[in-house]
Amino acid sequence: MTEEHVLEGGNASDFVVRVDNTVRKPWEEASGRVHGYLQALGAAGLDVPRVWGRDSDGVRSSSSSAATWL
């Protein structure tokens, strides 16, 4: 089983975890707009996280390609 690592210091969600090379956090009201913005930035050539979707519990999953993990 893959281990979850709690990520601290954010200000937008109650919880955020890293699992392998994905970041998982609750789906929020603005999540759809944020994902659209990230897609536009990615289309312009910037290295941004890729959104993979959300699960049945409302948790969204994104790649962590733009992040460096210590």
C-alpha positions in Angstrom: 0.0 0.0 0.0 1.2 3.5 -0.8 2.0 5.8 2.1 0.3 9.2 2.5 2.5 12.1 3.7 0.6 15.0 5.2 1.6 18.4 3.7 1.4 21.3 6.1 1.4 25.1 5.6 -1.4 25.5 3.1 -4.2 27.9 3.6 -6.9 26.7 1.3 -7.9 23.2 2.5 -8.4 21.3 5.7 -6.0 18.6 4.6 -3.5 18.0 1.8 -1.5 14.8 1.3 1.1 13.5 -1.0 0.9 10.0 -2.3 3.8 9.0 -4.6 3.9 11.8 -7.2 0.4 13.1 -6.7 -1.1 15.7 -4.3 -4.6 15.0 -3.0 -6.9 17.5 -1.4 -10.7 18.2 -1.0 -12.6 19.4 -4.0 -13.6 23.0 -3.3 -16.1 25.4 -4.9 -13.4 27.1 -6.9 -11.6 23.9 -7.9 -13.1 23.8 -11.4 -11.9 27.4 -12.2 -8.5 26.7 -10.7 -8.1 23.6 -13.0 -9.1 25.7 -16.0 -6.5 28.3 -15.1 -3.8 25.6 -14.7 -4.8 24.1 -18.1 -4.4 27.5 -19.7 -1.0 28.0 -18.1 0.1 24.5 -19.2 -1.1 25.2 -22.8 1.1 28.4 -22.7 4.1 26.2 -22.0 4.5 26.5 -18.2 5.2 23.5 -16.0 2.1 23.3 -13.8 0.5 20.4 -11.9 -1.8 18.2 -14.0 -5.2 17.5 -12.5 -6.2 13.8 -12.6 -9.7 14.2 -11.3 -11.6 13.4 -8.1 -12.7 10.3 -6.3 -16.1 9.3 -4.9 -15.2 11.0 -1.6 -14.7 14.4 -3.4 -10.9 14.3 -3.1 -9.1 15.7 -6.1 -5.8 14.3 -7.3 -3.1 16.3 -9.1 0.4 15.6 -10.3 3.3 17.2 -8.4 5.4 17.8 -11.5 5.9 21.5 -10.6 7.0 20.7 -7.0 10.2 19.5 -5.5 9.8 17.2 -2.5 12.4 17.2 0.3 
